[in-house]
Amino acid sequence: MSDYILKSKLKTEKDGISSVSSEEFLPAFDGPDGYLPVATEVSPLPPESRIVVHSDPRSAGADRFRLVRIRLKNLQATRGLKSLLITSPLPEDGKSTVALNLATVLSENGKHPVLLLEADVYRPSILKKLGLKLWYGLTECYKRGSDPMMAVRRIDPLGFYLLPGGRPADDGVSLLQSNFTSQLIKRLSSNFFKWILIDSPPTMPIADILVLKGLADGTLLVARAGRTPREAIEETTRYLGRDHVIGIILNDVKGLEATYSQYYGYVTPETRAKP
């Protein structure tokens, strides 16, 4: 659908939130593969985005994310896994970076419709990481009672869809624990997308995470190597339930790139600068 047709079908308000429901807007889309008729944002992919599956596909990090994709697809085939909660024991463990890489690798260059839902409404960071300007997201839709599907945009050149958190929420507790959020995730899980990745707040406060956990098919726990205490990982796993935690991603592991560089004959910018 062209931008001209898209704009002609929408009764757009000044703030960019459409008054047309997603049922009116997307009546013919029955997936799982294809393009949703939504606006597209082109990310300049600044270095801080760290989406290695796109910027450095032959790196050790990119290979690890491809391995995670294989395992997730197997779980989808055997257990019907579709909605995935991505969280961490502590702030700054890298969960949003992991979520961006997973959304990119699962979409396979836009072949599959993957939605990244930013539920970390306390400290939303996805748009900044992508180098994109803020647009109305989950927080604003909740406050206005607008259809959050109308805030979804496709992110190029990465190929996934994004529903951002919006502006930081003062009442994040009421948002995350509301029927609004639970109905949204249930609705998204029933149609439209092949994968739904929920970038959640860290596991403290635990009440928010337990609510989101109940809406997801499984949890990926992100920890930072050399920083996240083992006790914090064990405590988080205990809270979430070992059956619900389908894996732990250890972020920022040092020393892997040298082995991959030797295998591929690949020279990173860092090694190239060495004499």
Disulfide bonds with the S-S distance in Angstrom:
none
